[in-house]
C-alpha cells in the first residue's frame, strides 16, 4: 500500500484519534498565534468539535493541524519538539499514569504497545530487542505521516525519552534516533532536543536505547495496581473496538468472532457464517476503509495474545488454535504483531 492509499484508508471518516492528541495540538497552535478560523479551515472541524472532551476525532484532524503549524514555523524552528517538551502526559489518555505501576520498563513499554489504539486507531507501535547489539528500539509509524511530514511521529518520539525518564525516575539518553521522513529544521535543534544522534530518510522511525534499560525497575511499581490497570484497559479496548466498527459491518465482525470461536480464521469460513460470498465480504469492508483480512487479523491477534498467556497451553497448541498449521509462521506473525516472540511475551506476562 502506498502513501496515498494509506491516507485514503485512514481518513475514511472513522473517528479513531483520542481528543487529547488534537486538543494538545490545538493548544500549541493557538499559543503560536494561529487563529481558530485558520485551525477550523485546516481541520474541517468547528470550534465545538475541536474543544470536545469526549468521543474520538477524525484521524486526519491532528495531522492537518500540524501541517498548518509547520507552514507557519520559522526556518530555525522545529515546533514538534517544542510541543513534546511542554505538553502534559495526560494528552495520551491515561496511558502514562497506568504504566507507572509496571514492574519493569519492558512491562511498561508493552503496556503502551497493547493499548496504542487508545491514541490512534492506525498507530503502529512495537518494541524490538537486538541482543547481538545490546539495543532495544521503540518503533512507530502512522499512515497519516504523509499529511504532516512526520511531525506527530516527532512529538511521540521525543515524548518517549521523557516518559521513560519519568518511569525510571532518572535521566536516560538514547543511542540514536531515526526518522522515516525528511528533515524539517536544523539538525542541531533535533539532536539537542532528543539528546542523541539523529538521522532522517531512514527505513523506519525509531528511538534506540541500551537494551539493559528494559529490565530496569519502574520507580512507582505496584503489581496489584498494574494488574487492575491492565484489566481496565483490556475491557476498554474491547469496548473501543466494538464502537469503532461501523453498523454496516457489525454482522460481518460477529461472523469473524463466531468463526474464531471454532478456530477457523479463513476468509471463506467467515463469509459463509455471514451468509455472503468472500468477494461481497471484501467489498463491505472496503466500503468503510478496511480490508477483510485486517478485520480477521485483529481478532486473531487478540486471541493469540490471550492464549499465549495461558501457561497450560504449549505454543504449538496456541498456533493450532488460532489457525496456523506451521508454528514457525505463527511465531513470525506474533513477533510482527507485538515486537516479542511468543515465549518472551509469555515470560513477561508471568
C-alpha positions, 0 to 999 in steps of 0.5 A: 500500500502506498502513501496515498492509499494509506491516507485514503484508508485512514481518513475514511471518516472513522473517528479513531484519534483520542481528543487529547492528541488534537486538543494538545495540538490545538493548544500549541497552535493557538499559543503560536498565534494561529487563529481558530478560523485558520485551525477550523479551515485546516481541520474541517472541524468547528470550534465545538468539535475541536474543544470536545472532551469526549468521543474520538476525532477524525484521524486526519484532524491532528495531522492537518493541524500540524501541517498548518503549524509547520507552514507557519514555523520559522526556518530555525524552528522545529515546533514538534519538539517544542510541543513534546517538551511542554505538553502534559502526559495526560494528552495520551489518555491515561496511558502514562499514569497506568504504566507507572505501576509496571514492574519493569520498563519492558512491562511498561513499554508493552503496556503502551504497545497493547493499548496504542489504539487508545491514541490512534486507531492506525498507530503502529507501535512495537518494541524490538530487542537486538541482543547481538547489539545490546539495543532495544528500539521503540518503533512507530509509524502512522499512515497519516505521516504523509499529511504532516511530514512526520511531525506527530511521529516527532512529538511521540518520539521525543515524548518517549525519552521523557516518559521513560525518564519519568518511569525510571525516575532518572535521566536516560539518553538514547543511542540514536534516533531515526526518522522515516521522513525528511528533515524539517529544521536544523539538525542541531535543534533535533539532536539537542532536543532528543539528546542523541544522534539523529538521522532522517530518510531512514527505513523506519522511525525509531528511538534506540536505547541500551537494551539493559534499560528494559529490565530496569525497575519502574520507580512507582511499581505496584503489581496489584495496581498494574494488574487492575490497570491492565484489566481496565484497559483490556475491557476498554479496548474491547469496548473501543473496538466494538464502537469503532466498527461501523453498523454496516459491518457489525454482522460481518465482525460477529461472523469473524468472532463466531468463526474464531470461536471454532478456530477457523480464521479463513476468509471463506469460513467467515463469509459463509457464517455471514451468509455472503460470498468472500468477494461481497465480504471484501467489498463491505469492508472496503466500503468503510476503509478496511480490508477483510483480512485486517478485520480477521487479523485483529481478532486473531491477534487478540486471541493469540495474545490471550492464549499465549498467556495461558501457561497450560497451553504449549505454543504449538497448541496456541498456533493450532488454535488460532489457525496456523498449521506451521508454528514457525509462521505463527511465531513470525506473525506474533513477533510482527504483531507485538515486537516479542516472540511468543515465549518472551511475551509469555515470560513477561506476562508471568 
